[in-house]
C-alpha cells in the first residue's frame, strides 16, 4: 500500500514538473489545425514522450510532434524558435539494423514524408544504436539514442477536437446549463 502511494506521489511530482516546462502558448498550423509548442528542458526521448502526453491544450492531450509534410516541418522550424536538438514523435523498432528503414510515427500516421539532414540517419554509435527522432540544424532530422539528454527539449503537438467531440461537449454543457436553471427555479 505504501509503495503504491509513494509511486503515485512520485509520478504526480514528475508530471507536475513537466507542466512547468512550457515556455510559450502553443501556435496553430493552418495546414491541419493542430497546435504546437516547444518545451525547453534537458530530457531523454523516453521522458519527453511521457511529458508530452501529460500536457493538454484546449482539452486535447499532447504528444511528441509528428511532422508529416514539408509545410508542417517548416511551420515548426519557423514558428517555435530554435528547435535544434528537440525530440519528435518517431522511432524505429529496437534492433532495426538498417538506419533508414522501419521508422514510424508514434500516432500511427503514415511514414510517407522524411526530412533527414545530410548524412542521416546513420546509426553513428554502431548498428541499431539510434532509434528515435530529433530535429537537427535547419529543420532536418537526426536519428539519436533514447537515453541521450540534450539541454534542449521536445516539440508537443495538440490535435483539434473532432466535430463529434465538440457536439458532445456542447450538448453536455447545454444539459448542465438547463439542469442548473431548473435548480435555480426551484429555489425561488
N, C-alpha and C positions, 0 to 999 in steps of 0.2 A: 504494500500500500504506500509506504513512504517512498519507495523507489519510483512508483507511478507519479506521485505528487511532485517529486523532485524533477523527474524527466519532463513533466508537463510545464513546471515552473521555468526550467531552463529553456525549453522550446519557446515559451512565451517571451522570454527575455530576448532570445535570438531574433524572433520575428519582429519585436518592437524595435530592436536596434536597426533592422533593415528599413523600417519606416522612417527613421531619422536621416537616411542617406539621400533622400530626394533633394535635388538642388533647384529645380525649376518646375513650373507647371508643364504637364505634357502638351505637346503640339500635335495638331491633326494633319494628316496627309490626305488630301482630297482624292487621291487615286483609289483608296479603299475605305476611307472614312475612319481608319484606325488612328489612335493616339500613340505617341512615342515619347519616351523620356530617357535621358541619360543619367544614370545613377553612379556617382563617383565614389569609389571605395576599393581599397586593395582586397581582392576577393578571388577565390578559386571559381572555376566554371560551375562545379557542383553546388557550391554555396550560392552562386549567382542564380542558378536555376531555382533553388528554394526561395531565395529572396524575391525574385521577380513574381513568383506565384503567391507570395504573401502580400503583395501590393494590389490596390484596386483604384480605379478611376471611373467616375460616372457609373458606379455599380458593377463594373466589369473587372474580373480578375486579370492580372497581368501575366505575362510570360516573356521569356527571352525572345527578342525580336527575330522574326523570320522574314528575311528580305528576298522576296520572290521576283523582283523586277529591277531593272536598272533605275527606273524612276523612283522606286521606293528606296533603293540603296542611296541614290543621290539626295533624296529628301533627308534621310537620316544624317548624312555627312554634312549637308548644307544648313541644317536647322537645329542640330543638337550640340553645336560646339565641337571641340576637339574630342572625337571618339576613338582616337587611335588606341589600340590595345583593349578596347571594350569587348566583352563577350557577347556573342549572338547565339541564337537557338538552333544550332545544328550540330550533329555529331555522326561519327562512324561507329559501327559495332566494334566492341573490343576485339582485337586480334585481326582487324582488317589490314592485310599486308600491302595492299596497293593504295598509295596515298590519295588518289583521286576517285576511288570507287566506293560505293555503298553509303555515301553521305545521305542524310535525311533530316528534314525539319522536325523539331520536337512536336509540332502540331499535326503532323501527318500530311501537310501540304506537299504538292508535287515538287520534287527537286529538279526543276527544269531550267533554272537560271543560276549561274555562278559568276563570281567576280573575283577570282583568285588573283592575288598580287603576283608580280613576276617571280617565277621560280617556286610558286606554291601550288598545291600542297606538296610537302616534301618529306615529311617524317624525319626531320633533321636529327633527331636523337636516336634514330635506328628504326628498323621495321616495326610497324604498328605502334609507334610511340606517341603520335599526336592525333587524337580523335575528337577534338572539339574545335569550334569555330570562333575566330576572333577578328574584329575589324582591324585592318592594317593601314599603313600610310596611304593617304589619298583615296580612301574608300575601298581599297582592295581587301581581300580576305587572306587570313593566315590560319593554317592548322596548328594547334597547340595542344599541350598536355592538360589533362583535367586538373591536376593539382598545382599548376603554376599560379602564383599570385602576382598580379601586377598592381601597381599603385594607380590604377585607372578605374575601371568599373564595368558596367554592363548596360545594355540597351533593353528597355522594357517596352513591350507593345501591349496595348489595350484594345480589344475589339470593340465594335459598336454593338449595342443590343440588337437582337433580331427583332423585326417588326412584331412578331407574335409575342415576344417578351414584353415589348412596350405596351401592347394591347392588354396583356395580362396584368402588368403593373398598373396601368391606368384604371382598369376595371376594379382591381383590388383597392386602389386609393379612393375611387368613387364609392365603393361599398363601405369603406371605413368612414368616409365623409357623411354618407347617408345614415349610418348607424350612430354616428356622433350627433347628428341633427336630431334623431329620434330621442336620444338620451336627453338632450337639452330640452326638448319639448316636454318630456315627462317631468322634468324638474321644475318647469314653470308652473 
